Amino acid sequence: MSDKEPFTLDAAAAPERIAKHIARAGICSRREAERRIEDGRVTVNGETVTSPALNVSASDSITIDGKPLPARQPARLWRYHKPRGLIVSARDDKGRQTIFDTLPDTMPRVLTVGRLDLDSEGLLLLTNDGGLARHLELPSTGWSRKYRVRVQGRVDPDALPGLADGITIDGVRYGKVAAQLDRQMASNAWLTIAIREGKNREVRRIMEHLGHQVSRLIRVSYGPFQLGDLPLGGVEPVKPRVLADQLGTAPDTSATAGGDAAHAAGRQRKTPSRGPRNADHRRPPSRHKAGPARRR
């Protein structure tokens, strides 16, 4: 899939590259699928393949490490309210708790659309489809990520408009940034910041470049999807029709049954046996406490 190619929700897709096919089955990312292929861990119709330059279709028999590739399910998307103190990773070599430890048992295997770091909170999108995850992450998709950010010190409002043209920090180029000062207090301030690329720790690095340490960072929207009143740790499915409308494609009606099952998970979540206990693990600040949180 090229960066400009629209994503389709149609589960009966045409032949596609094997790594993409594996990723869309929710097994792993496209890059990880390519690595497994190159390592000789993948077979197609009984033959080991070592190059990702191969097109496959739903009629092909594919195995990874001797296990059949699961039947591809309709692409689904969920909104998740990530708390601070959780790792956005399937595993952590330090034994820290991950978001996947706290998801409802009724959830299928899912991937994250992008990431939020350990100390960040707010909206994180989850999907069962690797291709959809990649599509939503691409800067060419054009979706803005909006954050409510609390920083230390006094913010110079005149320094913010210059971010609109992008900024280079330590040799790394960051794209257009929309930043607005919402409320200045004695020792800290709240801002609303919108970015489109979502590079690693982008908001934190930009604020540090301006002389401000970030003490709280809450993602309140990702493209058209809003955090809204989703409770901390809560997860809720996006309706197939809504997802199709946002992607500009027809919905896969076979997703309806899956949607009913996912909705049963809805706002439920496991109670973490070893969750973060920071007093700052609360819902995003209200308008009265931190200025208006604009939505798009």
N, C-alpha and C positions, 0 to 999 in steps of 0.2 A: 504494500500500500504506500503510495507516495504521500508526501506531506499534504498535498492538496486534494487527495482523493477522499470523497465523502464516505462516511461509515454507513453501513446498512444494517438494519436489525434482522434482515431475512436470514433465518437459520439454514436455509437450503442454498448456500452460496455457491458460486462457480468455482472451478479449480483455482487454487491459490498456493503460494509458496508454503512449503512444509513447516517452516518455523512460525509463520503467521498462523497456520492452521492449528498448530500445537498451542500457541499463545491464546488463541480465541477459544480453546477448550478449557482455559483457566488453569492449566498445569503450571505454567511459569511464564516469565516474560519472553518476548521474542528473542532478545539477545541470549538469554539463558538457554532457550530452545536450540539456537544455533550452536552454542557450546556443546550441548549434549549430542547433537548430530555429529559434530566434528570429532567427538570422543568415541564415536561408534556405539552409542547407547540406544540408537533408534533404528527400528526396522520398518520397512514398507512392503507389505505383501510377502513377508517372510525373508526379505533381503535387507541386510544391513546397509544403511546409507551413511556417508561421511561428508556429504556436501549439502548445504541448504539450498542449492540451486536446483530445486526439484519442485514441480507442481503436483499437488495431490487433491483429491476430492473426497466427499463423504463416503464414496464406495470403496475407498482404499482401506486396507487393514493396517493400522499403525500401532506399534508398541514402543514403550520407553522402559528400558531396564526390564524387558520381558513382560511388562504389564500393558494390557490394551489401553489405548487412548479412550477416555470416557466419551460417551455420546455427547455431542455438542448440544448445549442447552441454549434456549433463547437468551440473548444479551439482556442483562438486568443491571439496574443501578440502585444503590442505597445511599441515603444521607446518614452520616454518623457524627455524633458530637464527641469528639476526642477530648478526654481530660488531660491536664498536664501530668507529666510523670510517667506516661506510657510510651513505649518504643513502637514506631511504625515499621515493623519488620516481622517476618514469620518466625525468626529465631534471634536470640541475643546471646552472644558468647559470654556476657557477664551475668547472665541469669536474671536479667531485669524483666519485669512484666511487659508484655506486648499488648497491643490492642486486640489481637486475636484471642488472647486469654479471657477477654471480657465479653466477646460477642455471644449472642444467644445460641444455644445448641441447635436451634432450627435453621440457622443460617447455613447456606451452602459454602463451599470453598470460594473465597473471594480474594481479589487483588485490590490494592489501593490505587487511586488515581492521584499520582504525585505523593508527597509526604508532608508531614508536619514534624518538626523536631521535638525532642523530649520535653522541652519547656514550653512548647506552643500548644494551643488548644483551639477548639472550634470545629468548623465544618470540614469533614474529610469524606470524599466520595469513595464508595466501594463498588466493585463490579465483579461479576463472574466471568467476564470476557476480556482476555488480554488485548485483543484488537481494539475494543472500545476504550480501554484504559489508555492505550497509546494515543488514540485519536484525540481524546479529551485533554491529554497532556501537551500536545503539540502547540507551540506558539502560533502556528498558522491557523489553528482553530479559532483564535482571536478572543478567547474568553478571559475576562478579567478576574483576578483573585483579589478580594477586598478584605482588609484587616482593620481591626480596632487595636491600636497600639498605645501602650503607656510607656513613656520614657522619663528618664531622670533629667532634672534641670529645667531651664527656661528655653523654650524653642523660639528661634528667630523666624517669624512668619515670612520674612523676605527671602529666606534661604530655600523655601519650599518650591516656588514656581520654577526655579532652575532645574529641578528634577524631571520636569515634563519632557525634556529633550534627551533624557538618559544620562548616565554618569559612569565614568570608568574609575574603579577602585583597585589598586594593586594589580593593574593589568587586566582586570576582568571588566568587561563591558556589560552594564545593566541597561535594559531598554527603558522605555518611557515609564515614568512613575508619577501617579497623581497623588499628591499629599495635601492634606487639609488639617489645620490646627483646629480642634474642636473645643478644647478647654485647657487653659493654663492655670495651674494651681501653684502654691508656694514653692514646692520642691519637685514637682513632676507635671507632666502634661499628657493629655489624650489626643491622639491624631487618628484620622481615617486615611489609610494608604491603599492604593490599588496598583497592582502590577499585572503583567501579562505573561511573563516568562516563568516565574517561579523558580529561579536558580537557588542553589543551596544557601540557606540562611540569608537570602537577599535583603529582606526588610531589616534584619538586625545589622547587617554590614553597612547598609546605607545610613541608618540612624547613627551607628558608631562613627561613621565618616563625618557626620555633622556634629559629633561631640556628645552624643546621647546614648546611654546604655538603655536597652529595652528591658523593662521589668515585667511586662505582660504583653502577650501577643495572641490575639483571638481572630481566627479567620471567620468572617461572617457571611461570605458568599463565594461561590466558585461558578463563574458564568451566571446563568440564570437561576442557579440553585442556591437557596438561602438557608442559613442556620435556623432562623426564625425562633420559635419557642421549643425546639427539640431539646429535651432535658439532657443534662450532662451524662454521657455514657449511652444515651439512647440511639437507636438505629431505626430508620423508617424507609421503606421502599419507595422509589419514584415510580409512579404509574407508567406503564408502557406507552400509553397515548401521550403523556407529557414528555417522555424521553424522545419519542418519535417526532413530536412537534419541534423540539429543540434541535434535533439533528437534521430536520428537514427531510425526513424519509417516512415511509409507511411503517406502522408498527407491525410486529410479528404477533398475530393473534394467538399463537400457541403459547405466548408468554402469560396469558391470563391465569391459567392454572397455577403456574409458578408464582404469579403475583399474589394469589390468594394465600399460598403457603407462606410466602415471605411476610405478608401483612400480619399473619398470626404472630410472627416475631415482633413486628411493629416497633413499639417503643420499649419493649422488654429488653433486659440485659441481665447477664449474670452479675451477682455480687462478687467483686474481686476478693479473693482470699488474701491477697497481699497488694492492695492498691495504694496509690499515693494518698497521703494524708495532709497535704498542704492546705492551709486555711483559705488559700486563694483559689481553690478548686470550686468555683461557683459559676453560675450563669453569667454571661457577659453583662457588663455594667449597664444600668438603666440610663435613659436620657438625662435624668436628673443628676446622676452621679458623674457621668463622663461625657456629657454632650450628646447631640443627636447622632444616631447611627444610621446613615442614609442607606437606602436599599436601591438596587437597580433590578 
